[in-house]
Amino acid sequence: MKEFVEDFGAVVRQLREDKGWSQDQLAERADLNRSYVGEVERGRVIPSIVTARKLADAVGINMVGLLLRCEQLEQSRLARRIRLDAFAC
C-alpha cells in the first residue's frame, strides 16, 4: 500500500510540474494547504478521495485518469524489477 501512496504523490507532482506550477499554485487551485500538497507529493500522507478529486480537478484530469497514471507507474516499476531479476540470474 505504501508504494501506491508514493506513486500517487509522484503522479500529482509530475502533473503539477507538467503545468509549470509551484506547490503553492496547485494548492491554491485545489483549495488545499501548500504544506499538505507537499506531503501528498512525498507520499507521506494518504489523501481522502475528496482531496484526490480536488487535485485531479485542479490539474485538469479526471479521477480515472489520475488513478490510471498511478497504475501505469506501478506497472513500470514491476517491469523494471522483473528485468533486474532476470539480469541477476
N, C-alpha and C positions, 0 to 999 in steps of 0.2 A: 504494500500500500504506500509505503514511503516513496518509492520510485514514482508512482503516479502523481503524488503531490508535487514532487520535484519537477516532473515532466510538465505538469500544469503550469507551474511557475515559469519554467523555461519557455513555454509556448506564449504565455502572456508577455514575457519580456521581449521575445522575438517579434511579436505583433506590434508591440509598442515601439520598438526600435525601427521596424519597417516603416512606421508612420513618421519617424524622426522626432518622437515626443520624449520629453523627460518623464520621470515618475510623477512629478508634480502635475504635468499636463494630463496624464492618464487619470490620476486621482481626481482631478477637477472634473473631467468629462464623465467619470464613473460615479461621482459623488461619494468618494471614499477618502480616507486619510492617506497622505503620501507615505507615511511610515508603514502603514498596513499594506499598501501596494508593494513596497519593498520586501516585506515579509512573505507575501504571496509569491513574488518572483524568486525568492531564495528557497522556496519550498519549506518554510518554517511554520506556516500556518495552513490549516485546511479551510478554505473559504466555503461559506454556505452556498447553496445553489442560487440564492438571490444575489450574492456577491459575484459569483461566476457569471450570472446573467448580466449584471451591471458592467463587468469587464468586457464581456463579449460585445454587448451593445456599444460600448464606448469605442472599441476598435473596429466596429462595423462588420462583425461576423456573427452568425447565429450560434446557438449553443451546440448544435450538432457539428458544425464546422470546427468549433473550438475543441470539442472532445475528439473529433476525428484527427486533428493535428496531434493531440496527446497520444492517441493510439499509434499514429504513424511514427512518432518519436520512439515509443516503446518498441515497435517492430524493428526499427532501425538499430536500436541498442541490442535487441535479441539477435539480429543477423550478425552484428559485429562479434558478439560472444561466440556464436557458432563458428564463425571464421577463425577466431582466435583459438578455439578449442581444436579445430581441425588442424591448424598450423602447429599446435603444441604436440600433436601425436606424431 
